Amino acid sequence: MSQRLNLNDNVNEAFPFSVGGHDFDLRYPTLEEIEPLQKVIADREAAEKAGDADKIEAATNQLMDTIYGFIVYAGNENPAPNIKDVLKKQNTKVIAKFNEMMINELKG
């Protein structure tokens, strides 16, 4: 008789990282949290095809706000730094590494 595979075994709830001297956790979203993003992505793609800069910007901002919502401060500072504010102060190489990390960690 074979043993049942438990898909929850050895699965982390978050991915720890540091940027700008601050510790954060990228909390892995649930399918329920990701599904609404598909509409935002589709809206953004439609706006790109239509060349509607305002809708592109609005969809991009909504998408980024949702994704940044998965990032939780893991340090001891009070008040806790906001990931958006921390990223604004980073150079382009750090931002590129951050974007690559986000893609790799969220794609599964």
Buried (B, 14 or more C-beta within 10 A) or exposed (E): EEEEEEEEEEEEEBBEBEBBEBBBBBBBBEEEEBEEBEEBEEBBEEBBEEEBEEBBEBBBEBBEEBBBEBBEBBEEEEEEBEBEEBBEEBEEEBEEEBEEBBEEBBEE
